Amino acid sequence: METKTSYGDIPGIKRVDGHLKVTGSIKYAAEYPFPGLLYGAIVSSTIAKGTITAIDSKAAENAPGVVAVVSHLNAPKVPGYGEHDLKTFNDNNIYFNGQPIVLVIANTFERAKYAAALVKVQYNKEAHQTSLDAGLQNTYKPFGDGSDYLRGTANAYQSATVKIEAEYHTPIHVHNAMEPFAMTAVWNGDKITVYTKAQAIKSMQQEIMHMFKLPLENVQVYSKVIGGAFGSGSPLWPYAKAALIGAKITGKPLKTVIDREQMFTMVGYRSPAVQKIGMGASADGKLTGITHEATGETATYQQFGEGITDTTKFLYECPNVDTHYKLTRLDLSVPTYTRGPGETTGVYALESAIDELAHALNMDPIEFRKKNYADKDPENGLPWSSKFLNECYEQGAAHFGWEKRKQQPGSVTQDGWLVGYGLGCGAYGAGRAPCTAHAKLSADGKLVIQSASSDMGPGTATVMVKIASEIIDIPVENISFELGSSALPNAPGEYGSITTSSVGSAVYDVCTALKEKFNELAGNNDKPNYVKILKDKNLPFVEVTHTSSRPAEANKYSSHAYIAHFVEAHVHPATGVVKIKKIVSAVDGGKILNPITARSQIIGGVVWGIGMSLMEEGVIDHRYGKYVNSNLGDYHVASHADVPQIEVVFIDKKDPITNPMGSKGIGEVAIVGFAAAIANAIFNATGKRVRDLPITPDKLV
């Protein structure tokens, strides 16, 4: 099955919360009103490293409507900070430019922002380092021996008949979610209720519990909807800690919203990376060796690492593979998970190198990949739970028109533009975590399912309703899925492409158990008439709670989703301007449960991939350790004018192992490999190989 480009032709159900969102009927984190609500505004540090020597807050304190000015000078000590936390308001240390150092609280948002601008801070500056290139001389292995991997012989590519060596650079990428981060915190004695954007609701509940040494039941977290997060919504960030402290000091509900500039420094980003790849093959195109070295950055106060080299270990059959991952500590805020974390960065380099070696071999890039297709996982020897990457190549190429590609770069022109065709592939683990769901079917025929999942945009509630409808066999309009509250049954965070597999399995199993319970009440295995059974038994409802976990049998398999991106790029030879004219993304995501929302997931990843490839770059003035483009005017993201029609092709074959629905998560894999597809298309158009993103016009002229 494959989706069509026309929305009306795509099967599946529309978003169950769509009407609520477009009419403004559903509340985001900053939209909860409370009597006596106060507003917080963060003052950020203006140096990258050093200590605060003085804070002059008198003008702010005397400003109209100001209730409190909170800093390390007057904040209560937080009992539960961890060793490597950024301990907000705990001391006078500065670790990065943009660090939250003061919270101004007032009775209106405007008054809080105005008063925050009146706070004057003096510092003792220290020498800082914010450049990854400079930090390459001072690296370490973040995972100890696990930072290195060896299969066969190290550096075996060096003795190959045909080989390439290349270095690839990727810059800082910022999530730039549409919805700014916000927290509304309400204390009632030693009980705290927060409304925020949290991808992992139960984890945030735990973090707040530990921070203030509270009983778990005293912490309530609500995150009903999220206006985008892409990984940044997982941790309890310093701005949120400031909000919690400020609300505790004032004893009143406090809303704290950070601005766009603070979104660059306070809620993580994708680490830049420098990668070196050596790759060799025999004359007939069989890979003989791959060496992949990657260096990223982390903060001085906290470590964040990711699997940049992980996909290199298994994507292709190769007897000799060695990978190496290092970090350098810089005076910047800590990076965090960013869509396709690790894989997005690493596969850009891997798939660019594959294309470079295919060119050196004078082989078609698809044929080269097929020749090195891995029929089982080369890293651990396990069979795949399912793998239809060859089908992605074949169906994607057919829809794209790959036969138009010429092997010689610069061979195709159209209206004075150079035309190129590129391919980039990707993979991402198909994981599954334990999850609990509660289902209650009432005498009015309405089914309510509950689990403490979140929804940052992919349509979580929609696909859960669809799964339930197919199992319990009642119309989708009679089913509701409640999420977004820590009071609900346990669910994993919405990250790592595990939500549908994990929460969906719990929904599948709890609905199956509920149906069985009705069959027991009816005394037969016929299709239950739920309303009649409840009426006959004089029951107002029947409810079931069920916990679903990954079976032990799944450990015998290696499970991944796969994607093949095909791109047609036009490059103006005089100006270097790049226009993306056509995109086809072929996806092996197991059984596609709701093609409408699944297609949106792929399109979202591709659109970000266009930005990653051609325009996105966090730029820091290293003299001050400060971003110079921390706004959406200067940090360019892809607009409608940059995005052509995107065709999504789903292989739509069930995986028998991952979960009872047969699906594999696709949210992360959607972006993986796409940047390489564009880089490869540009090379095919121009013969110029650009290895440092973004590929801007100045690099092509």
Residue pairs with C-beta under 8 A, 6 or more apart in sequence:
1 11
1 592
1 595
1 650
1 652
2 395
2 399
2 648
2 649
2 650
2 652
3 9
3 10
3 595
3 599
3 648
3 649
3 650
4 10
5 645
5 647
7 596
10 595
10 596
10 599
11 595
11 596
12 466
12 594
12 595
12 596
12 597
12 598
13 462
13 465
13 466
13 476
13 594
13 596
14 462
14 596
15 21
15 459
15 461
15 462
15 596
15 597
16 461
16 462
16 465
16 476
16 480
16 481
17 26
17 225
17 455
17 461
17 462
19 25
20 26
21 225
26 224
26 225
27 195
27 224
27 225
28 179
28 182
28 197
28 224
28 225
28 226
28 227
29 179
29 181
29 182
29 183
29 184
29 195
29 196
29 197
29 223
29 226
30 180
30 182
30 184
30 255
30 257
32 184
32 195
32 255
34 184
34 186
34 253
35 253
36 252
36 253
37 184
37 252
37 253
37 254
37 255
38 67
38 105
38 106
38 107
38 247
38 250
38 252
38 253
38 254
38 255
39 105
39 106
39 107
39 108
39 109
39 111
39 112
39 254
39 255
39 256
40 103
40 104
40 105
40 112
40 242
40 243
40 246
40 254
40 255
40 256
41 103
41 104
41 105
41 106
41 109
41 112
41 113
41 115
41 116
41 256
42 100
42 102
42 103
42 116
42 239
42 242
42 256
42 258
42 262
42 266
43 100
43 101
43 102
43 103
43 104
43 116
43 119
43 121
44 97
44 98
44 99
44 100
44 101
44 262
44 265
44 266
45 52
45 94
45 96
45 97
45 98
45 99
45 101
45 121
45 123
46 97
46 121
46 123
46 626
47 94
47 97
47 123
47 125
47 128
47 624
47 625
48 94
48 96
48 97
48 128
48 130
48 331
48 332
48 624
48 625
48 626
49 94
49 95
49 96
49 125
49 126
49 127
49 128
49 331
49 625
50 94
50 123
50 124
50 125
50 126
51 92
51 93
51 94
51 123
51 124
51 126
52 72
52 92
52 94
52 101
52 121
52 122
52 123
53 92
53 122
53 123
53 124
54 121
54 122
55 71
55 73
55 101
55 102
55 119
55 120
55 121
55 122
56 119
56 120
56 121
56 122
57 69
57 71
57 102
57 104
57 118
57 119
57 120
59 115
59 118
59 119
59 120
60 66
60 69
60 104
60 115
60 116
60 118
60 119
61 69
61 115
63 106
63 111
63 114
63 115
63 118
64 111
65 106
65 107
65 108
65 111
65 112
65 115
66 104
66 105
66 106
66 111
66 112
66 115
67 105
67 106
67 107
67 250
67 252
68 103
68 104
68 105
68 246
68 249
68 250
69 102
69 103
69 104
69 105
69 115
69 119
70 89
70 102
70 103
70 104
70 105
70 242
70 245
70 246
70 249
71 89
71 101
71 102
71 103
72 89
72 90
72 91
72 92
72 101
75 89
75 90
75 245
75 249
76 245
76 248
76 249
77 90
78 87
78 88
78 89
78 90
78 211
78 212
78 241
78 245
79 211
79 212
79 213
80 210
80 211
80 212
80 213
81 87
81 90
81 211
82 210
84 301
84 302
84 303
85 302
86 95
86 99
86 238
86 301
86 302
86 334
88 100
88 238
88 241
88 242
88 245
89 101
89 103
89 241
89 242
89 245
94 101
94 123
95 299
95 300
95 301
95 331
95 333
96 265
96 299
96 331
96 332
96 333
96 625
97 130
97 265
97 331
97 332
97 624
97 625
97 626
97 627
98 261
98 262
98 264
98 265
98 266
98 333
98 626
98 627
99 238
99 265
99 333
100 238
100 239
100 242
100 266
101 121
102 116
102 119
102 121
103 242
103 243
103 245
103 246
103 256
104 112
104 115
104 116
104 119
105 112
105 246
105 249
105 250
105 254
106 112
106 115
109 255
109 257
128 331
128 625
129 135
129 330
129 331
130 330
130 331
130 332
130 620
130 622
130 625
131 330
131 620
131 622
132 272
132 273
132 274
132 295
132 296
132 297
132 328
132 330
133 274
134 622
135 297
135 328
135 329
135 330
136 274
136 295
136 328
138 328
138 329
139 295
139 326
139 327
139 328
140 326
140 327
140 328
140 329
141 147
141 148
141 325
141 326
141 327
142 298
142 303
142 305
142 325
142 326
142 327
143 305
143 325
147 324
147 325
147 326
148 322
148 323
148 324
148 325
149 309
149 313
149 321
149 322
149 323
149 324
149 379
150 321
150 322
151 313
151 318
151 319
151 320
151 321
151 322
151 378
151 379
152 289
152 319
152 320
152 321
153 289
153 320
154 291
154 320
154 322
155 278
155 289
155 291
155 322
156 280
156 288
156 289
156 291
156 319
156 320
157 163
157 278
157 279
157 280
157 288
157 289
157 290
157 291
157 320
158 278
158 280
158 289
159 280
159 288
159 289
160 280
160 281
160 282
160 288
160 289
161 280
161 281
161 282
161 283
161 288
162 280
162 281
162 282
162 283
162 357
162 360
162 361
163 278
163 279
163 280
163 281
163 357
163 360
164 277
164 278
164 279
164 280
164 353
164 356
164 357
164 360
165 276
165 277
165 278
165 279
166 276
166 277
166 349
166 352
166 353
166 356
166 689
166 691
167 274
167 275
167 276
167 277
167 691
168 273
168 274
168 275
168 276
168 277
168 348
168 349
168 352
168 353
168 691
168 692
169 272
169 273
169 274
169 275
169 691
169 692
169 693
170 270
170 272
170 273
170 275
170 345
170 348
170 612
170 692
170 693
171 272
171 616
171 617
171 618
171 619
171 693
171 694
172 269
172 270
172 271
172 272
172 617
172 618
172 620
173 269
173 270
173 338
173 612
173 616
173 617
173 618
174 263
174 264
174 269
174 270
174 616
174 618
174 635
175 228
175 229
175 230
175 231
175 232
175 263
175 267
175 268
175 269
175 270
175 338
175 339
176 263
176 632
176 635
176 637
177 226
177 227
177 228
177 229
177 230
177 232
177 233
177 263
178 227
178 228
179 197
179 226
179 227
179 228
180 257
180 258
180 259
180 260
180 263
181 196
181 197
181 232
181 233
181 237
181 239
181 240
181 257
181 258
181 263
181 266
181 267
182 196
182 197
182 255
182 256
182 257
182 258
183 194
183 195
183 196
183 239
183 240
183 243
183 244
183 255
183 256
184 194
184 195
184 196
184 243
184 253
184 254
184 255
184 256
185 192
185 193
185 194
185 243
185 244
185 246
185 247
185 248
185 253
185 254
185 256
186 192
186 193
186 194
186 247
186 253
186 254
187 247
187 248
187 251
190 214
190 218
191 214
191 218
191 219
191 220
192 208
192 212
192 214
192 218
192 219
192 220
192 244
192 247
192 248
193 220
193 221
193 222
194 204
194 208
194 219
194 220
194 221
194 222
194 240
194 244
195 222
195 223
196 204
196 221
196 222
196 223
196 240
197 223
197 226
197 227
197 229
197 233
197 456
198 204
198 221
198 223
198 226
198 233
198 234
198 454
199 223
199 226
199 229
199 231
199 233
199 234
199 454
199 456
199 493
199 494
199 495
200 233
200 234
200 454
200 492
200 493
200 494
200 495
201 221
201 223
201 452
201 453
201 454
201 484
201 485
201 486
201 491
201 493
202 452
202 486
202 490
202 491
202 492
202 493
203 234
203 493
204 221
204 223
204 236
204 486
205 216
205 219
205 220
205 221
205 486
206 216
207 235
207 236
208 214
208 219
208 221
208 236
208 244
209 215
209 216
209 218
209 219
211 236
211 241
211 244
212 244
219 486
220 485
220 486
220 487
221 485
221 486
222 484
222 485
222 486
223 233
223 454
223 484
224 483
224 484
224 485
225 455
225 484
226 233
226 454
226 455
226 456
226 457
227 456
227 457
228 456
228 457
229 456
230 338
230 339
230 456
230 608
231 268
231 336
231 337
231 338
231 339
231 341
231 495
232 267
232 268
232 336
232 337
232 338
233 454
233 456
234 336
234 337
234 493
234 495
235 268
235 336
237 266
237 267
237 268
238 266
239 256
239 258
239 262
239 266
239 267
240 256
242 256
243 254
243 255
243 256
246 254
246 256
247 253
247 254
258 266
258 267
260 630
260 631
260 632
261 627
261 630
261 631
263 630
264 618
264 627
264 630
264 635
265 333
265 627
265 630
266 333
267 336
268 304
268 333
268 334
268 335
268 336
268 337
268 338
269 333
269 335
269 336
269 338
269 618
270 335
270 338
270 341
270 344
270 345
271 296
271 297
271 298
271 304
271 306
271 335
271 345
272 296
272 297
272 618
273 294
273 295
273 296
273 308
273 345
273 346
274 294
274 295
275 292
275 293
275 294
275 295
275 308
275 345
275 346
275 349
276 291
276 292
276 293
276 294
277 290
277 291
277 292
277 293
277 349
277 350
277 353
278 289
278 290
278 291
279 287
279 289
279 290
279 291
279 353
279 354
279 356
279 357
280 287
280 288
280 289
280 290
280 357
281 287
281 288
281 357
281 361
282 288
283 361
284 371
285 358
285 361
285 363
285 367
285 368
285 371
285 372
286 371
286 372
287 316
287 317
287 318
287 372
288 318
288 319
288 320
289 318
289 319
289 320
289 321
290 312
290 316
290 318
290 320
290 321
290 322
291 321
291 322
291 323
292 309
292 312
292 321
292 322
292 323
292 324
292 346
292 349
292 350
293 309
293 323
293 324
293 325
293 326
294 308
294 309
294 323
294 324
294 325
294 326
294 345
294 346
294 349
295 325
295 326
295 327
295 328
296 305
296 306
296 308
296 325
296 326
296 327
296 328
296 335
296 345
297 327
297 328
297 329
297 330
297 332
297 335
298 304
298 305
298 327
298 328
298 329
298 330
298 334
298 335
299 329
299 330
299 331
299 332
299 333
299 334
299 335
300 329
300 330
300 331
301 334
302 334
303 327
303 334
304 334
304 335
304 336
305 325
305 327
306 337
306 341
306 342
306 345
307 325
307 341
307 342
307 343
307 346
308 325
308 342
308 343
308 345
308 346
309 323
309 324
309 325
309 346
310 323
310 342
310 343
310 346
311 343
311 346
311 347
311 350
311 426
311 427
311 672
312 321
312 323
312 346
312 350
313 321
313 323
313 378
313 379
314 374
314 377
314 378
314 379
314 380
314 427
314 558
315 347
315 350
315 374
315 425
315 427
316 354
316 369
316 372
316 373
316 374
316 378
317 372
317 373
317 374
317 375
317 378
318 372
318 378
321 378
331 625
332 620
332 625
337 495
338 344
339 605
339 608
339 667
339 668
339 670
339 671
340 426
340 428
340 605
340 668
340 669
340 670
340 671
340 672
341 668
343 426
343 427
343 428
343 668
343 669
343 672
344 612
344 671
344 672
344 675
347 424
347 425
347 426
347 427
347 672
347 673
347 676
348 424
348 673
348 675
348 676
348 679
348 693
349 676
350 676
351 423
351 424
351 425
351 426
351 673
351 676
351 677
351 680
352 424
352 676
352 679
352 680
352 689
352 691
354 365
354 368
354 369
354 676
355 365
355 422
355 423
355 424
355 676
355 679
355 680
355 683
356 689
357 368
358 364
358 365
358 368
358 369
359 409
359 683
361 368
362 407
363 371
364 405
364 407
365 422
365 423
365 680
366 393
366 397
366 402
366 423
369 393
369 423
369 425
370 390
370 393
373 389
373 390
375 384
376 382
376 383
376 384
376 558
377 383
377 384
377 558
379 558
380 558
382 556
382 557
382 558
383 556
383 557
383 558
384 557
384 558
384 559
384 560
385 430
385 554
385 557
385 558
385 559
385 655
385 656
385 657
385 658
386 559
386 588
386 590
386 653
386 654
386 655
386 656
386 657
386 658
386 664
387 560
387 562
387 588
388 562
388 588
388 651
388 653
389 425
389 427
389 562
389 564
389 588
391 586
391 588
391 651
391 653
392 425
392 562
392 563
392 564
392 586
392 587
392 588
392 649
392 651
393 564
393 586
395 586
395 649
395 651
396 402
396 564
396 565
396 566
396 584
396 585
396 586
396 649
397 403
397 566
399 566
399 584
399 586
399 647
399 649
400 421
400 566
400 568
400 582
400 584
400 647
402 421
402 423
402 566
404 412
404 421
405 421
405 684
406 412
406 684
409 420
409 683
409 684
409 685
409 686
409 687
410 418
410 685
410 686
410 687
412 418
412 419
412 420
412 685
413 419
414 570
416 572
416 573
417 570
417 571
417 572
417 573
417 579
418 570
418 571
418 572
418 573
418 685
418 686
419 568
419 569
419 570
419 581
419 685
420 568
420 569
420 570
420 571
420 680
420 681
420 682
420 683
420 684
420 685
420 686
421 566
421 567
421 568
421 569
421 681
421 684
422 566
422 567
422 569
422 676
422 677
422 678
422 679
422 680
422 681
422 682
422 683
422 684
423 564
423 565
423 566
423 567
423 677
423 680
424 564
424 565
424 567
424 673
424 674
424 675
424 676
424 677
424 678
424 679
424 680
425 562
425 563
425 564
425 565
425 673
426 562
426 563
426 564
426 565
426 669
426 671
426 672
426 673
426 674
427 560
427 561
427 562
427 563
427 669
427 672
428 497
428 560
428 561
428 665
428 668
428 669
428 672
429 496
429 497
429 559
429 560
429 561
430 497
430 501
430 559
430 560
430 561
430 590
430 655
430 658
430 664
430 665
431 496
431 497
431 498
431 501
431 502
431 559
431 665
432 498
432 501
432 502
432 505
432 550
432 554
432 658
432 659
433 492
433 498
433 502
433 550
434 490
434 492
434 502
434 547
434 548
434 549
434 550
435 451
435 453
435 489
435 490
435 491
435 492
435 502
435 503
435 505
435 506
435 547
435 548
436 451
436 489
436 490
436 491
436 506
436 545
436 546
436 547
436 548
437 449
437 450
437 451
437 489
437 491
437 503
437 506
437 507
437 509
437 510
437 545
437 546
437 548
438 449
438 450
438 451
438 488
438 489
438 510
438 543
438 544
438 545
439 447
439 448
439 449
439 450
439 468
439 507
439 510
439 511
439 513
439 514
439 543
439 544
439 545
439 546
440 447
440 448
440 449
440 450
440 541
440 542
440 543
441 447
441 472
441 514
441 518
441 530
441 534
441 541
441 542
441 543
442 448
442 534
442 540
442 541
443 531
443 534
443 535
443 539
443 540
443 541
444 531
445 474
445 478
445 530
445 531
446 478
446 479
446 480
447 468
447 472
447 474
447 478
447 479
447 480
448 479
448 480
448 481
448 482
449 464
449 468
449 479
449 480
449 481
449 482
449 507
449 510
449 511
450 481
450 482
450 483
450 488
450 489
451 464
451 481
451 482
451 483
451 488
451 489
451 490
451 491
451 503
451 506
451 507
452 483
452 484
452 485
452 486
452 487
452 488
452 489
452 490
452 491
453 460
453 464
453 483
453 484
453 491
453 492
453 494
453 499
453 503
454 460
454 483
454 484
454 493
454 494
455 461
455 483
455 484
455 494
456 494
457 604
458 494
458 499
458 597
458 600
458 601
458 667
459 594
459 597
459 600
460 481
460 483
460 494
460 499
460 500
460 503
461 480
461 481
461 483
462 594
462 597
463 500
463 504
463 593
463 594
463 597
464 481
464 503
464 504
464 507
465 476
465 479
465 480
465 481
466 476
466 593
466 594
467 504
467 507
467 508
467 511
467 593
467 661
468 479
468 481
468 507
468 511
469 475
469 476
469 479
471 507
471 508
471 511
471 512
471 515
472 479
472 511
472 514
472 515
473 515
473 527
474 530
481 507
482 488
483 491
489 545
490 547
491 502
491 503
491 506
492 498
492 499
492 502
492 503
496 665
496 668
497 561
497 664
497 665
497 666
497 667
497 668
497 669
498 665
499 665
499 667
500 593
500 661
500 663
500 665
501 658
501 659
501 661
501 663
501 664
501 665
502 548
502 659
504 593
504 659
504 661
504 663
505 548
505 659
505 660
505 661
506 546
506 547
506 548
508 548
508 659
508 660
508 661
509 546
509 548
509 660
510 544
510 545
510 546
510 548
513 544
513 546
514 542
514 543
514 544
515 528
517 542
517 544
518 528
518 530
518 533
518 542
519 525
519 526
519 528
521 533
521 537
521 539
521 542
522 528
522 529
522 533
533 539
534 540
534 541
534 542
553 657
554 657
554 658
557 657
559 655
559 657
559 658
559 664
560 664
561 587
561 588
561 589
561 590
561 664
561 665
561 666
561 669
562 587
562 588
562 669
563 585
563 586
563 587
563 588
563 602
563 666
563 669
563 670
563 672
563 673
564 585
564 586
564 673
565 583
565 584
565 585
565 606
565 609
565 673
565 674
565 677
566 582
566 583
566 584
566 585
566 586
566 677
567 580
567 582
567 583
567 674
567 677
567 678
567 680
567 681
568 580
568 581
568 582
568 583
568 681
569 578
569 579
569 580
569 581
569 678
569 681
569 682
569 684
569 685
570 578
570 579
570 580
570 581
570 685
571 577
571 578
571 579
571 682
571 685
571 686
571 700
572 578
573 686
574 701
575 697
575 701
576 696
576 697
576 698
576 699
576 700
576 701
577 697
578 614
578 678
578 682
578 695
578 697
578 700
580 610
580 614
580 642
580 643
580 644
580 678
581 644
582 644
582 645
582 647
583 606
583 644
583 645
583 646
583 647
584 646
584 647
584 648
584 649
585 602
585 606
585 646
585 647
585 648
585 649
585 670
585 674
586 649
586 651
587 602
587 648
587 649
587 650
587 651
587 666
587 669
587 670
588 651
588 653
588 664
589 598
589 650
589 651
589 652
589 663
589 664
589 665
589 666
589 669
590 653
590 654
590 655
590 658
590 661
590 662
590 663
590 664
591 652
591 653
591 654
591 655
591 661
591 662
591 663
592 598
592 650
592 652
592 663
593 661
593 663
595 650
598 648
598 650
598 666
599 648
599 650
601 666
601 667
601 670
602 646
602 648
602 666
602 670
603 646
603 648
603 670
604 670
605 667
605 668
605 669
605 670
605 671
605 672
605 674
606 643
606 646
606 670
606 671
606 674
607 638
607 643
607 646
608 638
608 671
609 671
609 674
609 675
609 677
609 678
610 638
610 642
610 643
610 674
610 678
611 636
611 637
611 638
611 642
612 671
612 674
612 675
612 693
612 694
613 674
613 675
613 678
613 679
613 693
613 694
613 695
614 638
614 642
614 678
614 694
614 695
614 696
615 636
615 637
615 638
615 642
615 694
615 696
616 635
616 636
616 637
616 694
617 629
617 635
617 693
617 694
618 627
618 629
618 630
618 635
619 627
619 628
619 629
619 634
620 626
620 627
620 628
621 627
621 628
628 634
629 635
654 662
655 662
655 663
655 664
656 662
658 664
675 693
678 695
679 689
679 690
679 691
679 693
679 695
682 688
682 690
682 695
682 700
683 689
683 690
686 700
688 699
688 700
690 699
690 700
692 699
